[in-house]
Amino acid sequence: MMTIRIHATKQTALQIDTAEPQIKNAEIQISNANTQITQTKQQNLFINRLAHRKEFFELLKTLKKEHSIIFANKIKIYHWLFPAHLLDPYNVNASENAKPYPLANLLAEYTKNHFL
């Protein structure tokens, strides 16, 4: 009976030793998946906000064309109507050494160059 118990204990120890690296690997995979999910959510939010902004400026163009309404400062109107879009957690960096460039500035420049 003692021999069986020693064998079972060795078997259990071997199984634990085998499982530990697999558990570590699973933890890394879960962490990577969580990072990818977070990045995907941020990308989706960015794309959705950019599309929203584009649609808004297209609407202003239509109002100008169809009703002769002229908006003096379209960007200020947009930020006044949608203040949450100004408070973005994003910073866009050209490189690791570059200074952070707030998303609001990037979007303002993009809009100015493409929609105004």
Secondary structure, DSSP 8 states (H G I E B T S, - for coil): -HHHHHHHHHHHHHHHHHHHHHHHHHHHHHHHHHHHHHHHHHHHHHHHHHHHHHHHHHHHHHHHHHH----S-HHHHHHHH-GGGTS---EE-SSTTS--EEHHHHHHHHHHHHT-
